[in-house]
Amino acid sequence: MLEKLFSKRQKTESLPEKPTGNYRMVSEEDMQRYEFQEKLFQTIVSVEADAHNEEDPMAIAVRVMKACCDFYEADWCGVLIADLQTQAFIPEIWYEPEIGPMQDTLFNDIEFTEEFATWAQHLIEQKPLIIPDAEKIREINPKEYEAYQRLEARSIMGVPFGQHPLGFMVIRNMKQYTDRPEPLQLACFVAMMMLEQIRRTRIEKLTKMHDEDDGRFCIRYNILGPHNFVIDGKEIYEQDLPHPNRRAWIIMLYMVLHKRPVDQQKLIEDNWPDEEVDTARNNMRQAIFRLHNDLAAYHDVKVIDTRSRMMDFSGEVNVTTDADEMEDLYNRAKNLPDGDDKIILLKKAFDLYRGRLFIQGEDDIGTWLYTYTTHYNQVYVDLTSALLTTLGHIRDYRCIMDYGPRALEIEPGILTAYYWIIIAADETGNSTAREKFLRKAAEDLIDEENEKLMKLLAVQNHMS
């Protein structure tokens, strides 16, 4: 961008001169161009000096937006994130000279592009949009003009960015350089880099479950769907170990689900009631020995402490599970209002559920597992319903068509998933998907649930 702005051919950069005695005449056009470039250069230098030692990405983004307001003499600058699939956009970060950053804004929480047809077209074409006088829109697009009136926008300039995310950086009511979008494009580049850092930090903070590393040997035990350990980022499946050892995995599962020291005798009764007690104890000792021996390649620590009648995890080990994380994320999401943060948590929780609890080994376990299987299955159904409903409220039908079918592949009987998939298919004109999932609902749901679905869809059609 700097090259584009400043690396003009040397001849065009020098100001044409007309000698008149001791003075030299410069055309008004060339003088305006010179003043523009000089002001832009000084603005860039000033912003860099202010932000040189700044580490907070939000502070840098705000400083850049403030510079845009100063440069164009505008009264608002912000980043709008758009989604052409749902025909919606939201203000993400913004600055207003009189009141500062992220204060009350005239934008709704969610705006829809039917009110901003001109913007949608420029977003598709990835071309800057300049409206120096909103009054000229009154006859051409009355709906858009009404939106400008609500937003107190007499003039607007926006530069698009995309694709992930997609949107505009916008200034409102600019008083100078109304035909020069290049400085705004330069500012947009910086602001978007800062926005990416802000989003990444927020996601890490939202989805983080545990405190900083406390020095213990960490084992992640994934028990939803195909079971495995994750140690130092490496996934270890049962069949990958030198001695496939189902009993040790069951012992570990029993311990992580009960979340307390477990009695060896009770563990045997719940899982191997037909074995003689002494035989069962010897088999358990062998299984734990083999587990420790296999894991010694990663860390020389004994995972399970068997020195007493009660079995517990060693104090040197920290064992976490995907099931606990999924439930924790869902519980945190329930306490949030609809919005990006809630959706981030629900999507993260959704992705953790890969199938029923211990699905590849459930036939080898006693009936005690059913209670836990039912519990985590219900958590998944509930969080899926919450995710699809939240996406439905913001009309993110593309995302619904992504997550809904994936949910039904794992759990075919989620009524809320059928409802929102059919609504999303209707709204996006996908009649094939609509008919497919209507048939699938009739096959997978019991009669009472299918009748309820039909009634909900009828109500939705009536409201539409």
C-alpha positions, -999 to +999 in steps of 0.1 A: +000+000+000+028+024+009+045+015-024+012+023-042+009+056-025+044+069-025+064+051-053+050+071-082+073+079-111+097+105-101+085+129-128+049+129-115+061+134-079+079+166-086+057+196-087+055+212-122+070+247-119+064+279-139+092+304-133+079+339-127+108+360-116+119+349-081+087+328-077+076+295-091+039+288-098+024+254-089-010+243-101-038+239-076-043+203-084-006+195-078-006+214-046-036+195-033-019+162-042+012+173-024-007+184+007-026+151+007+006+130+005+023+151+031-006+148+056-008+111+050+029+107+056+028+127+088-003+107+100+015+074+094+046+086+113+024+099+142+005+066+145+036+045+144+053+066+171+022+063+194+018+026+188+055+016+186+057+001+221+020-008+224+012-045+229-026-043+232-041-050+198-073-032+207-054-001+216-036-002+183-068-007+164-084+022+182-054+045+175-057+037+138-094+044+138-088+077+156-062+086+130-088+079+102-113+102+119-087+130+122-074+125+086-109+126+070-125+149+097-150+121+102-172+116+132-172+077+133-149+049+122-154+012+126-151-024+113-182-042+102-182-080+099-205-093+072-219-127+061-233-128+026-249-162+032-271-149+061-272-114+046-262-099+079-234-078+094-224-065+128-202-037+141-171-054+156-149-026+168-154+012+164-143+046+176-162+079+178-141+111+185-166+127+209-172+097+232-143+073+225-140+036+215-168+010+219-194+033+233-231+033+224-236+031+187-265+037+164-260+004+148-283-025+158-266-056+173-273-072+139-280-054+107-293-070+075-281-063+041-315-058+025-313-023+039-278-018+024-281-032-011-253-009-024-229-022+003-237-058-005-228-053-041-195-036-034-187-063-009-191-090-035-170-070-060-145-060-033-145-024-044-144+007-022-178+024-017-180+062-014-213+081-009-204+118-006-240+128-002-266+104+013-294+126-001-287+113-035-296+078-024-332+089-014-348+082-047-325+054-059-328+033-028-353+046-002-348+017+022-310+024+023-316+061+027-338+054+058-310+034+073-286+063+068-311+086+085-312+062+115-274+061+116-271+099+112-249+094+081-248+123+057-217+108+039-200+074+040-169+058+028-162+021+032-134-002+020-141-040+019-119-068+032-123-106+029-128-135+029-123-147+065-136-125+079-155-105+054-167-070+058-160-032+056-140-006+074-162+025+074-160+062+082-190+084+085-196+121+077-161+128+064-154+164+054-122+161+034-105+138+010-139+123+002-126+108-031-094+092-016-101+057-001-064+048-001-056+059+035-087+041+048-075+009+029-041+012+046-058+017+080-081-013+073-051-035+068-036-027+102-070-028+120-078-063+105-044-077+118-053-063+152-088-078+150-073-112+142-052-110+174-081-099+195-102-128+183-075-154+188-068-141+223-106-142+231-110-177+219-080-189+238-093-172+270-129-185+265-120-221+258-092-225+283-101-249+311-071-252+333-045-230+350-009-228+338+012-259+337+018-270+373+047-293+364+027-325+366+026-351+338-004-343+317-026-369+301-056-360+281-080-390+280-105-387+252-134-409+260-162-396+237-162-418+206-130-437+198-109-435+230-073-424+231-046-406+251-031-373+241+004-368+255+026-339+244+003-333+215+005-370+202-026-391+200-021-426+213-048-452+205-051-485+224-042-505+193-010-484+188+005-495+221+030-525+222+005-544+244-032-536+236-047-535+271-084-530+273-086-536+310-062-507+318-083-484+297-114-495+315-097-489+349-087-454+338-123-447+325-138-459+358-115-436+377-120-404+356-158-408+356-161-414+393-138-384+400-127-398+434-105-427+447-122-459+439-124-492+458-107-520+440-133-545+451-161-523+439-143-518+405-140-556+401-177-561+410-189-535+385-168-547+356-157-583+360-182-599+384-177-634+370-140-635+378-126-649+410-114-620+432-078-631+433-077-636+396-093-603+389-068-585+412-039-602+394-053-593+360-057-556+372-021-556+385-009-569+351-030-544+332-017-514+352+019-526+350+016-528+312+000-494+310+029-479+331+054-497+310+040-484+277+037-448+290+072-448+303+083-439+268+067-405+274+073-400+311+088-421+339+058-417+363+033-441+377-001-429+366-022-451+390-014-454+427-023-490+438-005-491+471-037-492+492-072-508+488-083-475+472-071-467+437-063-431+428-042-412+403-007-403+413-001-368+426+024-364+398-002-368+371-030-345+358-056-365+339-083-345+320-110-357+296-129-344+266-162-352+283-154-328+313-143-301+289-174-304+267-197-301+298-177-272+312-178-253+279-216-259+277-222-248+313-202-216+307-221-209+274-255-212+291-247-182+313-239-160+283-263-139+262-266-148+225-235-135+206-201-144+193-187-156+227-216-180+233-213-194+198-175-199+201-180-219+233-209-240+219-189-248+187-159-259+207-181-281+229-199-295+198-166-305+181-155-325+212-183-350+210-172-377+185-197-404+196-211-423+225-189-427+256-161-453+251-179-465+219-152-490+209-151-507+242-186-503+258-194-540+252-166-550+277-179-528+305-206-533+331-240-516+332-226-489+354-215-471+322-251-465+310-257-437+334-226-418+322-233-425+286-269-412+289-256-381+307-230-370+282-254-379+253-280-355+268-253-328+272-245-331+235-282-329+225-287-299+247-256-280+235-264-288+199-299-275+203-286-243+220-260-238+192-285-243+163-311-221+181-285-193+186-275-195+150-311-195+140-318-163+159-290-145+140-301-161+107-268-178+101-283-205+079-250-214+063-236-224+097-268-243+105-265-263+073-230-272+084-235-282+121-271-296+118-264-325+095-232-333+114-251-335+146-277-359+131-249-382+118-239-388+154-273-385+171-301-390+146-330-381+169-324-344+178-357-327+170-342-292+172-317-301+145-344-312+121-363-280+128-335-256+121-321-275+091-355-274+074-359-237+083-324-230+069-331-250+038-363-230+032-345-197+038-317-205+014-339-220-013-325-255-009-356-275-016-336-308-020-322-305+015-356-296+028-373-327+014-344-349+025-345-339+061-383-340+062-381-376+052-353-383+076-372-368+104-402-391+097-379-421+098-358-412+129-383-395+152-411-412+170-446-402+160-452-377+188-419-359+181-426-358+143-460-343+150-444-317+172-419-309+145-447-304+119-466-281+143-434-260+149-428-257+112-464-247+106-461-220+132-428-207+117-444-207+082-474-188+095-451-162+112-430-158+080 
